[in-house]
Amino acid sequence: MSVLQTSIAAMPFLLSLASRNSEAIAPCLLASIFTVLLGGEPHRAAIAWCVGLLIAAVALRARLRQI
């Protein structure tokens, strides 16, 4: 995988770090790892990436509502 593909795969994890919710960091990290590992199978990698991004987006939205 190239650097661009790896950085896109790590996006759910990076968004979860911005949410500062410790409950969302671990699942997003696992989703990012699965995305990288399943890079040879694009459909499965896309599902893992979307699930991780959804978890991170919900955690980030919850943090923004607290402000």
Stockholm file with secondary structure:
# STOCKHOLM 1.0

chainA/1-67         MSVLQTSIAAMPFLLSLASRNSEAIAPCLLASIFTVLLGGEPHRAAIAWCVGLLIAAVALRARLRQI
#=GR chainA/1-67 SS CCHHHHHHHTHHHHHHHHHTCHHHHHHHHHHHHHHHHTTTSHHHHHHHHHHHHHHHHHHHHHHHHHC
#=GC SS_cons        CCHHHHHHHTHHHHHHHHHTCHHHHHHHHHHHHHHHHTTTSHHHHHHHHHHHHHHHHHHHHHHHHHC
//
